[in-house]
Amino acid sequence: MPRFAYQAYAADGSARAGRIEADSRQRAVAQLRADGLQVFAIEPAAASASIWTRDLFGRDRVNDAARLAFLREFGTLIGAGLTVDRALRLVERQASAALKPVLADILERVIAGASLSRAMAAHPQAFSRDMVDIVRAGEATGTLEAVIASLTGSIERRDAVRRHLASAMVYPALLVLMAIGTLVMIVVVLVPALTPLFEGSGQAPPFAIRAAAALGDVISTGWPVMLGGAALFGLGLARIWREPGFAAARGRLALRLPLVREIVAGIELGRICRVLGTLLCAEVPIPDAVAATRPLAGNRVFRQALDEAGRRLTEGGSLASGLAGLKPHAPSTLNLIASGEQVNRLGPVLLHAAEMHETQTRQRIDRLLALLTPLVTVTIGGLIGGLILSVMGAIMSVGQLVQ
């Protein structure tokens, strides 16, 4: 049975806090009122599951696939004319096990009078802040159906790019893993077996064998320190990854790398143009559409540009002038936006720009990966081949000394 954490006032005016088990939020409030308590805050109690009761495979977490399925089904039902509560009821029946209790709580909040965005904001583990902000903008402008469809399409395209990258990186990753395994075998097994051959021969081992032996000694004696340092570095990086200053530095660095900046800019521009164009075609006012699109910008440089565009629009400026900060990364897109504003067809122009950026980004990713695979192959082959040739040369020299 669900548990709820509550805060209430007793009949004597004193504050009370605790937990109660009930079938629903309304039942919990009714039980507390029957006990003479006036409830002013009640929330689902956080589950304190131990590591033994949690799903080790992550099936108790709301993943991207579950969120995408919810948005797709919910948007379809809203577009068919159903109310928000009826659509939530129908989606809840087919939701995943992890998402079902979340949707049940959202439905209770909506029935109690809360807006959909406010109910979603109560579950940050299931719905991120940018999703909540976009839904809130759709509610404020009366275009919830268009906003949900735009958000769903944006997530689908982002996942498609991610899957494309993951599948394309399988072969280079296998090459790297095989190279690491080969190097480990040479350093750990072959080099220690060859080193004693040179001790009584009066000949110094080749440089490759000396370097491999030194590397093996460092790994064998210092692996706890190396492993602990790597773990601390990973924890520290995860801690500061989303800090504003570090995020801004990451965004600027990504836009300076020669081969990466075009892909990052293409992904961001495709997403921004797609969402903006969809909202404008749904007759959402431009300032509201820009405000709804801003949370979707993953790179801080593009997010700051959208902030500036929002300020310029409130002052009577144009969208193209507000996005002037993106001119180094997208001059042709800004020209398209300016042309669309002049002919009053900004929505269709933005959708055309989104298709252009999405196509170019996929082609650039394919070219980058096509270049990366032979580079990795040649580099790893040269490294392992050179090491093997050095070892074979050392074995032959020892054989000649023996003769």
C-alpha positions as CSV (number, residue, x, y, z in Angstrom):
1,M,0.0,0.0,0.0
2,P,1.3,3.5,-0.8
3,R,2.8,5.6,2.0
4,F,2.4,9.4,2.2
5,A,4.5,11.9,4.2
6,Y,2.2,14.6,5.6
7,Q,2.4,17.9,7.5
8,A,-0.7,19.1,9.3
9,Y,-2.0,21.2,12.2
10,A,-3.7,19.6,15.2
11,A,-6.8,21.0,16.9
12,D,-4.6,22.9,19.4
13,G,-2.7,24.6,16.6
14,S,0.5,22.5,17.0
15,A,2.3,21.2,13.9
16,R,2.4,17.5,13.2
17,A,4.4,15.5,10.7
18,G,4.5,11.8,9.9
19,R,3.6,9.1,7.4
20,I,0.4,7.3,6.7
21,E,-0.6,4.4,4.5
22,A,-3.6,4.7,2.2
23,D,-4.9,3.7,-1.2
24,S,-4.7,7.2,-2.6
25,R,-3.9,10.8,-1.6
26,Q,-7.6,11.6,-1.1
27,R,-8.0,8.6,1.3
28,A,-4.9,9.7,3.2
29,V,-6.2,13.2,3.6
30,A,-9.7,11.9,4.7
31,Q,-8.1,9.6,7.3
32,L,-6.0,12.5,8.7
33,R,-9.1,14.8,8.8
34,A,-11.0,12.1,10.6
35,D,-8.2,12.2,13.2
36,G,-8.7,15.9,13.7
37,L,-5.8,17.1,11.6
38,Q,-5.8,19.9,9.1
39,V,-3.4,18.8,6.3
40,F,-1.4,21.5,4.5
41,A,1.2,19.4,2.7
42,I,1.2,15.7,1.7
43,E,3.5,13.9,-0.7
44,P,4.2,10.3,-1.6
45,A,6.9,9.0,0.8
46,A,10.2,8.2,-0.8
47,A,10.9,4.5,-0.9
48,S,13.9,3.5,1.2
49,A,14.6,0.3,-0.7
50,S,17.9,-1.4,0.0
51,I,20.3,-2.7,-2.6
52,W,18.8,-6.1,-2.1
53,T,15.3,-5.0,-3.0
54,R,16.1,-2.7,-5.9
55,D,16.1,-4.0,-9.5
56,L,19.8,-4.5,-10.3
57,F,19.0,-4.3,-14.1
58,G,17.4,-0.8,-13.8
59,R,13.9,-1.9,-14.7
60,D,12.5,0.1,-11.8
61,R,13.8,3.4,-13.4
62,V,11.9,5.5,-15.9
63,N,14.1,5.3,-19.1
64,D,13.9,7.3,-22.3
65,A,11.9,4.6,-24.1
66,A,9.1,4.8,-21.4
67,R,9.1,8.6,-21.5
68,L,8.9,8.6,-25.3
69,A,6.1,6.0,-25.3
70,F,4.1,8.1,-22.8
71,L,4.5,11.3,-24.8
72,R,3.6,9.6,-28.0
73,E,0.4,8.0,-26.7
74,F,-0.6,10.9,-24.6
75,G,-0.2,13.3,-27.5
76,T,-2.3,11.1,-29.7
77,L,-5.1,11.0,-27.2
78,I,-5.0,14.7,-26.6
79,G,-5.1,15.3,-30.4
80,A,-8.2,13.0,-30.5
81,G,-10.0,15.4,-28.2
82,L,-9.7,13.7,-24.9
83,T,-9.3,15.6,-21.7
84,V,-6.0,15.5,-19.8
85,D,-7.3,13.3,-17.0
86,R,-9.0,10.8,-19.4
87,A,-5.8,10.6,-21.5
88,L,-3.7,9.9,-18.4
89,R,-6.1,7.2,-17.3
90,L,-5.8,5.4,-20.7
91,V,-2.0,5.8,-20.9
92,E,-1.5,4.6,-17.3
93,R,-3.0,1.2,-18.2
94,Q,-0.4,0.5,-20.8
95,A,2.6,2.2,-19.1
96,S,5.7,0.4,-18.0
97,A,6.0,-0.9,-14.4
98,A,8.3,1.9,-13.5
99,L,6.1,4.7,-15.0
100,K,2.8,3.4,-13.8
101,P,2.9,4.7,-10.2
102,V,4.3,8.0,-11.5
103,L,1.3,8.4,-13.9
104,A,-1.1,7.4,-11.1
105,D,0.2,10.2,-8.9
106,I,0.1,12.7,-11.7
107,L,-3.5,11.7,-12.4
108,E,-4.4,12.3,-8.8
109,R,-2.8,15.7,-8.8
110,V,-4.6,16.7,-12.0
111,I,-7.9,15.6,-10.7
112,A,-7.2,17.6,-7.5
113,G,-6.9,20.7,-9.6
114,A,-3.1,20.9,-10.4
115,S,-1.9,21.6,-13.9
116,L,-0.2,18.8,-15.9
117,S,3.2,20.6,-15.8
118,R,3.0,21.1,-12.1
119,A,2.1,17.5,-11.6
120,M,5.0,16.4,-13.8
121,A,7.4,18.7,-11.9
122,A,6.7,16.6,-8.7
123,H,8.6,13.7,-10.4
124,P,12.0,15.0,-11.5
125,Q,13.3,11.5,-11.7
126,A,10.8,10.8,-14.5
127,F,10.5,14.1,-16.3
128,S,13.3,16.5,-16.6
129,R,13.0,20.3,-16.1
130,D,13.1,21.1,-19.8
131,M,10.2,18.7,-20.5
132,V,8.2,20.4,-17.7
133,D,9.0,23.9,-19.0
134,I,7.8,22.9,-22.5
135,V,4.6,21.5,-21.3
136,R,4.0,24.5,-19.2
137,A,4.5,26.8,-22.2
138,G,1.9,24.7,-24.1
139,E,-0.6,25.0,-21.3
140,A,-0.1,28.7,-21.2
141,T,-0.6,29.2,-24.9
142,G,-3.3,26.6,-25.4
143,T,-1.2,24.6,-27.8
144,L,-0.5,21.5,-25.6
145,E,-1.1,19.1,-28.5
146,A,1.4,20.8,-30.7
147,V,3.9,21.1,-27.9
148,I,3.7,17.5,-27.0
149,A,4.1,16.5,-30.7
150,S,7.1,18.8,-31.0
151,L,8.7,17.4,-27.9
152,T,8.1,13.8,-29.0
153,G,9.6,14.5,-32.4
154,S,12.6,16.2,-30.8
155,I,13.3,13.3,-28.5
156,E,12.9,10.7,-31.3
157,R,15.4,12.5,-33.5
158,R,17.8,12.9,-30.6
159,D,17.5,9.2,-29.8
160,A,18.0,8.3,-33.5
161,V,21.2,10.3,-33.7
162,R,22.4,8.6,-30.4
163,R,21.6,5.1,-31.7
164,H,23.3,5.9,-35.0
165,L,26.4,7.0,-33.2
166,A,26.3,4.0,-30.9
167,S,26.0,1.5,-33.7
168,A,28.7,3.2,-35.8
169,M,31.1,3.1,-32.8
170,V,30.8,-0.6,-32.3
171,Y,33.6,-1.6,-34.7
172,P,36.2,1.0,-33.5
173,A,35.4,0.1,-29.9
174,L,36.0,-3.6,-30.7
175,L,39.3,-2.7,-32.3
176,V,40.4,-0.7,-29.3
177,L,39.4,-3.5,-26.9
178,M,41.3,-6.1,-28.9
179,A,44.3,-3.9,-29.0
180,I,44.2,-3.4,-25.3
181,G,43.9,-7.1,-24.7
182,T,46.8,-7.8,-27.1
183,L,49.0,-5.3,-25.3
184,V,48.1,-6.7,-21.9
185,M,49.1,-10.2,-23.0
186,I,52.4,-8.9,-24.4
187,V,53.2,-6.9,-21.3
188,V,52.0,-9.4,-18.7
189,V,52.9,-12.8,-20.4
190,L,55.4,-12.4,-23.2
191,V,57.8,-9.7,-21.9
192,P,58.4,-11.3,-18.4
193,A,59.2,-14.6,-20.2
194,L,61.8,-12.9,-22.4
195,T,63.5,-10.7,-19.9
196,P,65.6,-13.5,-18.2
197,L,67.1,-14.4,-21.6
198,F,69.0,-11.1,-21.7
199,E,70.3,-11.3,-18.1
200,G,73.1,-13.6,-18.8
201,S,73.8,-12.7,-22.4
202,G,75.5,-9.4,-21.7
203,Q,73.2,-7.7,-24.2
204,A,70.7,-5.0,-23.1
205,P,67.1,-5.8,-24.0
206,P,65.6,-3.7,-26.8
207,F,63.9,-0.4,-25.9
208,A,60.4,-1.8,-26.6
209,I,61.0,-4.7,-24.1
210,R,62.4,-2.4,-21.5
211,A,59.5,0.0,-21.9
212,A,56.9,-2.8,-21.7
213,A,58.6,-4.3,-18.7
214,A,58.6,-0.9,-16.9
215,L,54.9,-0.4,-17.8
216,G,54.2,-3.9,-16.4
217,D,56.0,-3.1,-13.2
218,V,54.1,0.2,-12.8
219,I,50.7,-1.5,-13.4
220,S,51.5,-4.4,-11.1
221,T,52.6,-2.3,-8.2
222,G,50.5,0.8,-8.6
223,W,47.2,-0.5,-9.9
224,P,45.3,0.3,-6.6
225,V,46.4,3.9,-6.8
226,M,45.6,4.1,-10.5
227,L,42.2,2.6,-10.0
228,G,41.4,4.8,-7.0
229,G,42.5,7.9,-8.9
230,A,40.4,7.0,-11.9
231,A,37.4,6.5,-9.6
232,L,37.9,9.8,-7.9
233,F,38.4,11.6,-11.2
234,G,35.1,10.0,-12.5
235,L,33.2,11.0,-9.4
236,G,34.6,14.5,-9.5
237,L,33.7,14.9,-13.2
238,A,30.2,13.6,-12.6
239,R,29.8,16.1,-9.8
240,I,30.8,19.1,-11.8
241,W,29.5,18.0,-15.1
242,R,26.2,20.0,-14.9
243,E,27.7,23.0,-13.0
244,P,26.9,26.2,-14.9
245,G,30.6,27.2,-15.2
246,F,31.8,23.8,-16.3
247,A,28.8,23.4,-18.7
248,A,29.6,26.7,-20.3
249,A,33.3,25.7,-20.7
250,R,32.3,22.4,-22.3
251,G,30.0,24.2,-24.7
252,R,32.6,26.6,-25.8
253,L,35.2,23.8,-26.2
254,A,32.9,21.7,-28.3
255,L,32.4,24.6,-30.7
256,R,36.1,25.1,-31.1
257,L,37.2,21.6,-32.0
258,P,37.6,21.3,-35.8
259,L,35.6,18.1,-36.5
260,V,33.2,18.3,-33.6
261,R,31.9,21.8,-33.8
262,E,30.0,21.3,-37.1
263,I,28.3,18.2,-35.6
264,V,27.4,19.9,-32.3
265,A,26.1,23.0,-34.1
266,G,24.1,20.9,-36.6
267,I,22.4,18.9,-33.8
268,E,21.5,22.0,-31.8
269,L,20.3,24.0,-34.8
270,G,18.2,21.1,-36.1
271,R,16.5,20.7,-32.7
272,I,15.9,24.4,-32.2
273,C,14.6,25.0,-35.7
274,R,12.4,21.9,-35.6
275,V,10.7,22.8,-32.3
276,L,10.4,26.5,-33.2
277,G,9.0,25.8,-36.6
278,T,6.4,23.3,-35.2
279,L,5.3,25.8,-32.5
280,L,5.0,28.7,-35.0
281,C,3.0,26.6,-37.5
282,A,0.7,25.9,-34.5
283,E,0.2,29.7,-34.2
284,V,2.1,30.0,-30.9
285,P,3.4,33.6,-30.5
286,I,7.1,33.9,-31.3
287,P,8.2,35.0,-27.7
288,D,6.3,32.0,-26.2
289,A,7.8,29.6,-28.8
290,V,11.3,30.8,-28.1
291,A,10.7,30.4,-24.3
292,A,9.5,26.9,-24.9
293,T,12.4,26.0,-27.1
294,R,15.1,27.4,-24.8
295,P,15.2,24.4,-22.4
296,L,15.9,22.0,-25.4
297,A,19.2,23.6,-26.2
298,G,21.9,21.3,-24.7
299,N,24.8,23.6,-25.5
300,R,24.9,26.7,-23.2
301,V,26.0,28.9,-26.1
302,F,22.8,28.2,-28.0
303,R,20.8,28.6,-24.8
304,Q,22.2,32.0,-24.2
305,A,21.5,33.0,-27.8
306,L,17.8,32.0,-27.2
307,D,17.8,34.1,-24.0
308,E,19.0,37.1,-26.0
309,A,16.5,36.4,-28.7
310,G,13.7,36.4,-26.1
311,R,14.8,39.7,-24.8
312,R,15.1,41.3,-28.2
313,L,11.6,40.0,-29.1
314,T,10.1,41.7,-26.0
315,E,11.8,44.9,-27.1
316,G,10.3,44.7,-30.6
317,G,13.3,43.2,-32.4
318,S,13.3,40.4,-34.8
319,L,14.3,36.8,-34.2
320,A,17.2,36.9,-36.6
321,S,18.7,39.9,-34.8
322,G,18.2,38.2,-31.5
323,L,20.1,35.1,-32.7
324,A,23.0,37.2,-34.1
325,G,25.3,35.6,-31.5
326,L,25.1,32.3,-33.5
327,K,26.3,33.9,-36.7
328,P,29.8,32.3,-36.5
329,H,28.1,28.8,-36.3
330,A,25.1,29.3,-38.6
331,P,25.2,32.2,-41.0
332,S,23.0,30.6,-43.6
333,T,20.4,29.7,-41.0
334,L,20.2,33.3,-39.8
335,N,19.7,34.4,-43.4
336,L,16.9,31.9,-43.8
337,I,15.3,33.2,-40.6
338,A,15.5,36.8,-41.7
339,S,14.0,35.9,-45.1
340,G,11.2,33.9,-43.4
341,E,10.4,36.9,-41.2
342,Q,10.2,39.2,-44.2
343,V,7.7,37.1,-46.1
344,N,5.8,36.1,-42.9
345,R,6.5,32.4,-43.4
346,L,8.9,31.8,-40.5
347,G,7.4,28.5,-39.4
348,P,7.8,26.6,-42.7
349,V,11.3,28.2,-43.3
350,L,12.4,26.9,-39.8
351,L,11.1,23.4,-40.6
352,H,13.0,23.5,-43.9
353,A,16.2,24.6,-42.0
354,A,15.7,21.8,-39.5
355,E,15.6,19.2,-42.3
356,M,18.7,20.7,-43.8
357,H,20.6,20.6,-40.6
358,E,19.5,17.1,-39.7
359,T,20.6,15.7,-43.1
360,Q,23.9,17.5,-43.0
361,T,24.6,16.3,-39.4
362,R,24.0,12.7,-40.3
363,Q,26.3,13.0,-43.3
364,R,29.0,14.6,-41.2
365,I,28.8,11.9,-38.6
366,D,29.1,9.3,-41.3
367,R,32.1,11.0,-42.8
368,L,33.8,11.4,-39.3
369,L,33.2,7.7,-38.5
370,A,34.4,6.6,-41.9
371,L,37.6,8.6,-41.2
372,L,37.9,7.4,-37.7
373,T,37.8,3.6,-38.4
374,P,40.9,3.4,-40.7
375,L,42.8,5.8,-38.4
376,V,42.1,3.6,-35.4
377,T,43.0,0.5,-37.4
378,V,46.3,1.9,-38.8
379,T,47.3,3.3,-35.4
380,I,46.6,0.1,-33.4
381,G,48.1,-2.1,-36.1
382,G,51.3,0.0,-36.2
383,L,51.6,0.0,-32.4
384,I,51.1,-3.7,-32.0
385,G,53.1,-4.6,-35.1
386,G,56.0,-2.5,-34.0
387,L,56.0,-4.1,-30.6
388,I,55.8,-7.6,-32.0
389,L,58.6,-6.9,-34.4
390,S,60.8,-5.6,-31.6
391,V,60.0,-8.8,-29.6
392,M,60.8,-11.0,-32.5
393,G,64.0,-9.2,-33.2
394,A,65.0,-9.6,-29.6
395,I,64.3,-13.3,-29.7
396,M,66.4,-13.7,-32.9
397,S,69.3,-11.8,-31.4
398,V,69.2,-14.0,-28.3
399,G,69.2,-17.1,-30.5
400,Q,72.3,-15.8,-32.4
401,L,74.1,-15.3,-29.1
402,V,73.4,-18.8,-28.0
403,Q,74.8,-20.2,-31.2
